[in-house]
Every structure is written in C-alpha cells, then in structure tokens.
Amino acid sequence: MPCSNSCVTALLNSPLAHYAAALLLVVGLTTALLAAQKIQLRWQPYIAILRACLQLAIIALLLHGILAAPWAVVLFIALMLTTATVTSGKHSRRLHRGQVATALAIATGSLIAVALIFALGLVPYSTQNLVAVAGIIIGGTMTITTLTARNFTTLATARQGEIESWLALGATAPVAYRDITKAAITEALTPGLDQTRATGLVTLPGTFVGALMGGASPLLAAQLQIAVLAGQTLAGTIAALLLTSVITRTRVLPLSA
C-alpha cells in the first residue's frame, strides 16, 4: 500500500499531470465561453483535443520507427496525401470529377513544392526534415484545395445565369467558368498570403518556433520558415489551378451544397 500511495503521489506531481490539468483548464474555459453564448458545441472542444492528443501520440510513436527506414517515410507521406485527399474530397464531390481532381491537385502541388525545397537546398535534407516539411505543405495544400472547391461551388451556383449565357453564346466550359475560377482561386489563396504577410509581426509560425526550440539560430529559423511559406504558396497555387482545370471541363453546372 505505501508503494501504491507513493506511486500515485509521484504521478500527480509529475510534469505530465500538470500539463494535463492545464490543458483541461484551457479547454474548459473554451467550453464555458461557448455555453455562455448558447453555442451548442457541447463536448466538441474536449473531443477535438482528445482526438488530437491520441493522434499525435500515435504519430510520435510511429515516427521513431519510420524515420529510420526510407521506405517507411515514403509510405507515411503517401498516407498523409491519402488522408488529405479524402478529407478535402468531401467538399468537391458535387463537382465534375471532383474527387479525382482533388487527388491530382493535392498530390501534384505538394510533391512539386517539397521536391523543389530540398532540390534547391532551401532546407537541409534529412528524413526528419522531409516528414516535417511534407506534413506542413500537404496540410496547407489540402486547405487551399478545399477552399477552392467550396468557393467555386458557391460562386457557380450564385452566378448560374451568367454561366448559361456564356454557354448559349457558344463559349467552351472553361471560358464560361473563367471569371468564377479566378475569383475562387483568389479567395482560396488570400488567407495564406495574408498569413505570410503578417509573419513575424502578428504570428510566429510553427516551423520558426520549432526550429528555435530545437536550438537553431533565429536567422536559420527564419530561413527555414520562409522556405516553407514559399513552398506552401507554390503548392496551393498549383493545386488550385489543377483542380479548376479539371472541374470546369463540363457544361453541367455543379449542384449547390
């Protein structure tokens, strides 16, 4: 019994217990603020954080083995691409070949950007850096692809008469959708560009902070962050252009969400 009590005491006094308690406090404050305004998300903040904890714990354990085997790194990147495609594809399924276009857009944009970052020496190559950079860029590309699909669907639905007029005049589908495509891509890329412009003044992005905490100099951390931001912008642009080039090859208007 004494041993059991001492073990419990040691656990309660551990940094992990303090971390868990502090985390619960932050999430609890979030839930309380939402409840006070009668925003019915209920336990969603807790569920989201718990899921994030479990997923990151699993990833942390897997990375110990993955980083030691090149083939495992390739499989892990493929898994990230697949997950991003499935997640973003939910928002493009109403569009012409939307899910195929989503897969093509995310994979092509992400892989080109990651390859250029390491080929040009913007980030020193290592399996750790490859996984980290690929994860950041794939995630950003997924977001831009989702925004492009959602914006395109909304705009095409709202401006259906304009599209039909172009088609009636004999315009090809890409021409009929041209203005809508430009607007959808612009709106999808704007949040990322705003974040890039505000970097260092409003936000300190994860790559910069992570590099600093890992012992890198502020100058090196800034160089790594800028490289990742440039890669994200390139990947998102390629993805948005590819997505819209596929989904506009039809005269059938998209269904409203």
Buried (B, 14 or more C-beta within 10 A) or exposed (E): EEEEEEEEEEEEEEEEEEEEEEEEEEBEEBBEEBEEEEEEEEEEBBEEBEEEEEEEEEEEEEBEEBBEEEEBBEEBBEEBBEEBBEBBBEBBEBBBEBBBBBBBBBBBBBBBBBEBBBEEEBBEEEBEBBBBBBBBBBBBBBBBBBBBBBBBBBBBBEBEEBBEEBBEEEBEBBBBBBBBBEBBBEBBBEEBEEBBEEBEEEEEBEBBEBBBEEEBEEEBBBBBBBBBBBBBBBBBBBBBBBBBBBBBBBBEBBEEE
